[in-house]
Amino acid sequence: MNILLLGSGGREHALAWKIAQSPLLHQLYIAPGNPGTAALGTNVALKLSDFEAVATFVATHAIDMVVCGPEQPLVEGLADYLAQQESTANVRFIGPGKAGATLEGSKDFAKGFMLRHHIPTAAYQTFDGTQVEAAKRYLKTLTPPLVLKADGLCAGKGVLILPTHEEAFQALDEMFAGKFGTASSRVVIEEFLQGIELSVFALLDGCGGYVLLPEAKDYKRIGEGDTGLNTGGMGSVSPVPFADADFMRKVEDKIVRPTVEGLQAEGITYRGFVFFGLINCAGEPKVIEYNCRMGDPETETVMLRLKSDIVELFIAAAEGTLSEQTVETDPRAAVCVMLVSGGYPEAYGKGYPITGVDQVGKDSVVFHAGTALTDDTLVTSGGRVLAVSSYGQTLQEALAQSMDGAAHIVFKDAYYRRDIGGDVIA
């Protein structure tokens, strides 16, 4: 089978690493990929916003399956576009169409969907720029901290949690004034949920069938002890100790199954990943958000623990037979530690040489997130640079392995958190 994987980050490198292990794979292409994915397949210089170019490549390279990593092409309707072209209509596509991707593309739609299908989530209201005073009146009814979410896509940075009403009022004004561009032309205001977060991932086949992948927990704040600015993710752990069989049964009964049934009820054929951003509120799971793809950096631990052949699962998703599949999970723990550029998530430098990647131990995998090659020298090219993901018999052992691996990697102003998983390990 010839597979085209779309994306360029650590999530895509981890997916490529897993796909490359399948005996069903003939040729793997990654567009545009990164220096890490180049060792697993053939990188292709495609712009994911150029749907015509993607379709041409699929048709001319006998691609059997397209797997979409990032959310933007899904929200913009790439799956629908390929399905409508005569040359690519029969190509299997892993990722929802535009209607399904609206679960991530519009937070207001997602909240309304949860309300319609009785899926537990925080109370909320949505406002636009003509309703500033009404929005502030609603904020006054809530007890701080206060949650403001840009309705549209913001690369993971459109959620603000403010400690006071005054700061929330100011942030609201800034959002309506274009802080996140058109994504914050509408703002979702919701109650703050107290608890501990986790990420659950399902693969859906569009016919009511689904499988659950290993759960994970990510760490978004730049500073240790979960302090400082939000980032795209500083690391992740899997499994999540509090997500025992009873808790996961609640997740499946109250959230996953109603989501799958709700999509069917609304006539949305959804083939691909659903990310459930959840919070454990005194033993009861509630949904913070949906994503229409795998999370990053959670994929960098989930793929380590997924023993099943992911290409087999993708084929079943495309053919509507996931209800016949079971997922086999590696009993070992996995911990991912993200090395980032100094200054991230604000201004940071690029082009710094990277050394030591080949010194990382055998129980670890280094996934490239923001790297490039300059005259055959590996250099930094993004805020999140490399993810060191490691196995261990326990989370403590896996963390120690990743810490050791991270210590071997050197580039100017490199930074990483040393407390990933510390809360659940304790």
Secondary structure, DSSP 8 states (H G I E B T S, - for coil): -EEEEEE-SHHHHHHHHHHTT-TT-SEEEEEE--TTGGGTSEE----TT-HHHHHHHHHHTT--EEEE-SSHHHHTTHHHHHHHSTTTTTSEEES--HHHHHHHH-HHHHHHHHHHTT--B--EEEEETT-HHHHHHHHHTS-SSEEEEESS--TT--EEEESSHHHHHHHHHHHHTTTTGGGGSEEEEE----SEEEEEEEEEESSS-EEE---BEE--EEETTTEEEE-S-SEEEES-TT--HHHHHHHIIIIIHHHHHHHHHTT---EEEEEEEEEEETTEEEEEEEESS--TTTHHHHHHHB-S-HHHHHHHHHHT-GGG----B-SSEEEEEEEE-TTTTSS-----B-B-GGGS-TTEEEEESSEEEETTEEEE-SSEEEEEEEEESSHHHHHHHHHHHHHH-B-TT-B--S-TTHHHH-
